[in-house]
Amino acid sequence: MHIVDELKKRGYQVGGMVSSEVRFGGFRVAFKIKDLMTGDTGTLADATRTSGPRIGRYRVNLDDLNNVGVRAIQRAVENADVVVVDEVGPMELTSERFVRAVEDAIRSGKVVLGTLHYRARHPLILQIKRHPRAVVLEVTLENRDTLPQRILNMILPAIERSRSALNT
């Protein structure tokens, strides 16, 4: 969230979705999603769900993924300078609407800041990695503290180019 907060401080409109773990008694029991523009939240996946696509011990809540996550991406494409997609991973990729929303974000000409699940081999992830404007950085123990500033330095000029191109 450091990058999102810094972009907002600089006056950029940032939208999209972020996901986070839900822990209970020291154990991860679910994943939540949040719309960065509206603050709306939903459950991405939960270990106690009895329906939805199964990923490991979790079941994906397609209703919340589509109604919160997909809408957050669509809203960001329409109204934000930067579209955040955290993350493009196995749970999110169970939704065709999510896949289409990410493809639309990529085609929008706006800066898309996302995280990719390192093991997923879905066609969308391969498409993202092959995109001519994509820069894929691996987070390691050695670079994780300096990576946010490095990413900011890379995307600030890209945001300005995107704004200029979309306003002409």
Buried (B, 14 or more C-beta within 10 A) or exposed (E): EEBBEBBBEEEBEBBBBBBBEBEEEEEEBBBBBBBBBEEBBBBBBBBEBEEBBEBEEBBBBBEBBBBBBBBBBBBBBEEBBBBBBBBBBBBBBBBEBBBBBBEBBBEBBBBBBBBBBEEBEBEBBEBBEEEEEEEEEEEEEEEEEEBBEEBBEEBBEBBEEBBEEEEE
